[in-house]
């Protein structure tokens, strides 16, 4: 196990979380929520994804040289 493996994994997870967050936001924008409860669940998932993504970003900023290029892409 090397640090680079961890960085690659963090980048992969960051991208996956960002894509899921964008998918849910897009669905919300198209009125995909069936009712108020479903809407709250979707917004809650976005909040959780955002938190996890921000934690990964902070980790990457400590250990990856190209993090800004990666995150902005």
N, CA, C and O of each residue as an XYZ file, in Angstrom:
292
protein
N       0.844     -1.195      0.000
C       0.000      0.000      0.000
C       0.873      1.236      0.000
O       1.759      1.366      0.844
N       0.643      2.132     -0.917
C       1.423      3.363     -0.971
C       0.495      4.564     -0.863
O      -0.719      4.452     -1.035
N       1.085      5.701     -0.577
C       0.312      6.930     -0.484
C      -0.391      7.231     -1.801
O      -1.522      7.717     -1.802
N       0.261      6.948     -2.909
C      -0.346      7.217     -4.210
C      -1.619      6.408     -4.393
O      -2.588      6.905     -4.966
N      -1.631      5.173     -3.920
C      -2.849      4.378     -4.005
C      -3.987      5.058     -3.256
O      -5.121      5.086     -3.732
N      -3.686      5.599     -2.096
C      -4.694      6.297     -1.298
C      -5.186      7.551     -1.984
O      -6.379      7.852     -1.949
N      -4.287      8.282     -2.603
C      -4.665      9.491     -3.335
C      -5.554      9.128     -4.521
O      -6.567      9.783     -4.763
N      -5.177      8.090     -5.256
C      -5.992      7.654     -6.390
C      -7.386      7.241     -5.932
O      -8.381      7.567     -6.580
N      -7.454      6.521     -4.814
C      -8.747      6.105     -4.276
C      -9.576      7.322     -3.872
O     -10.769      7.387     -4.168
N      -8.949      8.286     -3.199
C      -9.660      9.493     -2.769
C     -10.181     10.266     -3.980
O     -11.302     10.774     -3.959
N      -9.366     10.353     -5.038
C      -9.807     11.038     -6.254
C     -10.996     10.316     -6.889
O     -11.953     10.949     -7.335
N     -10.923      8.996     -6.923
C     -12.017      8.206     -7.478
C     -13.299      8.445     -6.688
O     -14.360      8.674     -7.269
N     -13.196      8.392     -5.374
C     -14.374      8.586     -4.524
C     -14.911     10.011     -4.652
O     -16.125     10.210     -4.678
N     -14.027     11.000     -4.731
C     -14.442     12.384     -4.901
C     -15.288     12.519     -6.166
O     -16.361     13.121     -6.152
N     -14.786     11.952     -7.247
C     -15.503     12.025     -8.525
C     -16.859     11.317     -8.439
O     -17.864     11.829     -8.932
N     -16.879     10.156     -7.818
C     -18.117      9.401     -7.670
C     -19.148     10.171     -6.846
O     -20.320     10.235     -7.216
N     -18.712     10.754     -5.732
C     -19.605     11.536     -4.877
C     -20.124     12.766     -5.615
O     -21.304     13.103     -5.513
N     -19.244     13.437     -6.358
C     -19.652     14.634     -7.105
C     -20.689     14.275     -8.165
O     -21.670     14.997     -8.344
N     -20.477     13.170     -8.864
C     -21.428     12.756     -9.897
C     -22.789     12.428     -9.298
O     -23.818     12.810     -9.856
N     -22.805     11.724     -8.165
C     -24.074     11.389     -7.510
C     -24.787     12.660     -7.048
O     -25.999     12.801     -7.204
N     -24.011     13.577     -6.478
C     -24.578     14.846     -6.030
C     -25.214     15.595     -7.205
O     -26.318     16.126     -7.084
N     -24.520     15.632     -8.323
C     -25.038     16.316     -9.508
C     -26.278     15.621    -10.065
O     -27.208     16.284    -10.527
N     -26.296     14.291    -10.024
C     -27.461     13.538    -10.495
C     -28.703     13.862     -9.664
O     -29.787     14.071    -10.209
N     -28.536     13.901     -8.353
C     -29.672     14.189     -7.480
C     -30.135     15.627     -7.674
O     -31.335     15.890     -7.752
N     -29.189     16.557     -7.750
C     -29.547     17.961     -7.962
C     -30.301     18.127     -9.280
O     -31.273     18.878     -9.357
N     -29.853     17.436    -10.295
C     -30.531     17.495    -11.590
C     -31.947     16.932    -11.482
O     -32.894     17.507    -12.019
N     -32.082     15.813    -10.789
C     -33.408     15.215    -10.604
C     -34.324     16.160     -9.838
O     -35.502     16.291    -10.171
N     -33.790     16.815     -8.819
C     -34.594     17.785     -8.074
C     -35.033     18.925     -8.976
O     -36.161     19.409     -8.872
N     -34.151     19.350     -9.854
C     -34.477     20.423    -10.787
C     -35.557     20.038    -11.784
O     -36.206     20.902    -12.373
N     -35.747     18.736    -11.971
C     -36.781     18.258    -12.895
C     -38.005     17.738    -12.137
O     -38.796     16.960    -12.670
N     -38.143     18.185    -10.877
C     -39.293     17.817    -10.039
C     -39.452     16.310     -9.864
O     -40.568     15.792     -9.918
N     -38.343     15.607     -9.654
C     -38.386     14.156     -9.502
C     -38.867     13.706     -8.126
O     -39.227     12.544     -7.944
N     -38.874     14.611     -7.168
C     -39.330     14.244     -5.824
C     -40.831     13.954     -5.869
O     -41.623     14.763     -6.354
N     -41.201     12.783     -5.354
C     -42.603     12.361     -5.397
C     -43.469     13.135     -4.417
O     -44.647     13.387     -4.670
N     -42.863     13.512     -3.288
C     -43.580     14.245     -2.260
C     -42.561     14.937     -1.356
O     -41.355     14.878     -1.598
N     -43.069     15.598     -0.306
C     -42.202     16.358      0.595
C     -41.177     15.454      1.280
O     -40.020     15.847      1.427
N     -41.566     14.282      1.692
C     -40.643     13.350      2.357
C     -39.521     12.923      1.407
O     -38.353     12.885      1.796
N     -39.872     12.611      0.194
C     -38.874     12.221     -0.803
C     -37.922     13.378     -1.084
O     -36.713     13.181     -1.215
N     -38.472     14.577     -1.175
C     -37.651     15.774     -1.377
C     -36.639     15.920     -0.237
O     -35.456     16.153     -0.483
N     -37.100     15.784      1.003
C     -36.208     15.914      2.157
C     -35.124     14.840      2.146
O     -33.979     15.114      2.505
N     -35.470     13.629      1.739
C     -34.471     12.564      1.640
C     -33.405     12.893      0.593
O     -32.214     12.679      0.817
N     -33.847     13.411     -0.541
C     -32.905     13.759     -1.613
C     -31.975     14.886     -1.174
O     -30.767     14.828     -1.404
N     -32.543     15.908     -0.543
C     -31.725     17.021     -0.062
C     -30.763     16.533      1.022
O     -29.609     16.960      1.064
N     -31.226     15.652      1.886
C     -30.364     15.092      2.919
C     -29.213     14.303      2.327
O     -28.089     14.371      2.825
N     -29.485     13.556      1.267
C     -28.408     12.814      0.618
C     -27.386     13.768      0.009
O     -26.182     13.530      0.104
N     -27.853     14.837     -0.609
C     -26.934     15.827     -1.167
C     -26.054     16.401     -0.065
O     -24.847     16.559     -0.250
N     -26.650     16.712      1.075
C     -25.862     17.262      2.186
C     -24.791     16.278      2.644
O     -23.652     16.671      2.898
N     -25.148     15.017      2.748
C     -24.180     14.006      3.151
C     -23.070     13.830      2.134
O     -21.899     13.705      2.492
N     -23.444     13.821      0.866
C     -22.453     13.701     -0.205
C     -21.506     14.900     -0.211
O     -20.297     14.745     -0.386
N     -22.062     16.088     -0.020
C     -21.246     17.296      0.010
C     -20.257     17.248      1.163
O     -19.086     17.586      0.996
N     -20.725     16.829      2.330
C     -19.837     16.727      3.491
C     -18.691     15.750      3.212
O     -17.527     16.064      3.462
N     -19.022     14.574      2.696
C     -18.005     13.566      2.409
C     -17.026     14.072      1.353
O     -15.819     13.853      1.461
N     -17.548     14.742      0.340
C     -16.695     15.258     -0.728
C     -15.754     16.337     -0.208
O     -14.586     16.374     -0.594
N     -16.240     17.207      0.652
C     -15.398     18.254      1.228
C     -14.305     17.667      2.122
O     -13.187     18.183      2.154
N     -14.622     16.593      2.846
C     -13.609     15.926      3.668
C     -12.525     15.294      2.785
O     -11.338     15.367      3.101
N     -12.941     14.681      1.691
C     -11.974     14.115      0.745
C     -11.120     15.213      0.124
O      -9.914     15.046     -0.058
N     -11.748     16.327     -0.197
C     -11.009     17.452     -0.771
C      -9.925     17.912      0.201
O      -8.786     18.139     -0.207
N     -10.265     18.050      1.474
C      -9.290     18.479      2.474
C      -8.146     17.472      2.575
O      -6.982     17.856      2.691
N      -8.479     16.200      2.531
C      -7.452     15.157      2.578
C      -6.543     15.239      1.350
O      -5.320     15.152      1.463
N      -7.148     15.403      0.197
C      -6.375     15.497     -1.039
C      -5.471     16.724     -1.044
O      -4.341     16.661     -1.530
N      -5.959     17.834     -0.510
C      -5.147     19.051     -0.486
C      -3.874     18.856      0.323
O      -2.866     19.513      0.066
N      -3.915     17.960      1.294
C      -2.734     17.684      2.109
C      -1.746     16.757      1.412
O      -0.551     16.790      1.708
N      -2.234     15.925      0.484
C      -1.394     14.849     -0.044
C      -1.232     14.809     -1.555
O      -0.483     13.972     -2.060
N      -1.899     15.672     -2.288
C      -1.806     15.601     -3.753
C      -1.402     16.957     -4.309
O      -1.940     17.992     -3.918
N      -0.452     16.933     -5.221
C       0.033     18.177     -5.825
C      -0.954     18.755     -6.842
O      -1.048     19.973     -6.996
N      -1.678     17.894     -7.523
C      -2.533     18.332     -8.619
C      -4.001     18.428     -8.221
O      -4.879     18.341     -9.080
N      -4.278     18.605     -6.945
C      -5.665     18.542     -6.472
C      -6.533     19.642     -7.089
O      -7.684     19.372     -7.433
N      -6.036     20.850     -7.240
C      -6.853     21.920     -7.799
C      -7.253     21.617     -9.240
O      -8.396     21.860     -9.630
N      -6.327     21.090    -10.031
C      -6.658     20.715    -11.411
C      -7.710     19.621    -11.427
O      -8.640     19.657    -12.232
N      -7.564     18.652    -10.539
C      -8.498     17.534    -10.491
C      -9.887     17.984    -10.064
O     -10.877     17.617    -10.697
N      -9.971     18.764     -9.012
C     -11.255     19.172     -8.453
C     -11.996     20.113     -9.389
O     -13.225     20.083     -9.445
N     -11.280     20.936    -10.115
C     -11.940     21.882    -11.016
C     -12.372     21.248    -12.322
O     -13.110     21.865    -13.091
N     -11.925     20.013    -12.592
C     -12.287     19.357    -13.863
C     -13.607     18.638    -13.769
O     -14.054     18.038    -14.746
